[in-house]
Structures are given as structure tokens and as C-alpha cells.
Amino acid sequence: MVVVFLLPSCTQPPPKPVEQTVIWDHAGSWSGRGDLETNSFPSSSGYLRFTWETSNETKPGEGRFKLLLGSSISGRIIQPVVDSQGPGRDVAYVSEEARTFYLKVESANEDWKLTVDEGFSATIEPKH
């Protein structure tokens, strides 16, 4: 007679991998018609998301929206973020050195609105 004992396995399943994500923190929102230069806002990560929309073009084909990112320290424009004609919407991302920024909007013949969020890298730990 043969006796077989079944023992539970001593091995554990492999650990679940950690997941990388981005947490977004609201930095500011603006809207208007025409040009605007915003107040300064700090960014400790330098990773920015711009959500923008233009509408109500008064002269078809003549609506213009340009969004420029500037350094509040030097006062200079760092880079263009959006250059759009006519009604539209989109999301743009910029990765820069952490610093204090401002935005310059150059717009004509349409309404515009924009939101800026700052991104922070985060790790999601798996639940056991």
C-alpha cells in the first residue's frame, strides 16, 4: 500500500508589479477674448498639461489662439504651447525645468478658455 500526502505549496505567487502613474494638481484656469498675460504660478515638477478650447469665432477663418509659456524669473518666453486657427480644442503637454511660470495668450476673433495642471510622478503599490 502506498500512502500519498498532499502538502500545500510553499511557494508564493510572484509579486504584482508596481504601476507608474501621474497625479495631476490644478495650477490655474483662465478664459477670455483677446490677449492676456497671467499672474505667475509656481511649478515644482515642471511637467504641465494644458487643456484648451476656442469657440464663437466672429469672422469665419479669422479666429486665432496662441498660447506661450514664459519664465517669471527672466521674463522671457520659453516656448509656444498652442498655435491654433479657428474653433478647436486639445490637450498639450510641456516638460520644463521646475520654476515659476506665466502664460501669454494672443487671441483674436474668438473666445478661449484654458486650464493648466501640474503633473507629479507616482507609484501605485499592488494590493496583496
C-alpha positions, 0 to 999 in steps of 0.5 A: 500500500502506498500512502500519498500526502498532499502538502500545500505549496510553499511557494508564493505567487510572484509579486504584482508589479508596481504601476507608474502613474501621474497625479495631476494638481490644478495650477490655474484656469483662465478664459477670455477674448483677446490677449492676456498675460497671467499672474505667475504660478509656481511649478515644482515638477515642471511637467504641465498639461494644458487643456484648451478650447476656442469657440464663437469665432466672429469672422469665419477663418479669422479666429486665432489662439496662441498660447506661450509659456514664459519664465517669471524669473527672466521674463522671457518666453520659453516656448509656444504651447498652442498655435491654433486657427479657428474653433478647436480644442486639445490637450498639450503637454510641456516638460520644463525645468521646475520654476515659476511660470506665466502664460501669454495668450494672443487671441483674436476673433474668438473666445478661449478658455484654458486650464493648466495642471501640474503633473507629479510622478507616482507609484501605485503599490499592488494590493496583496 
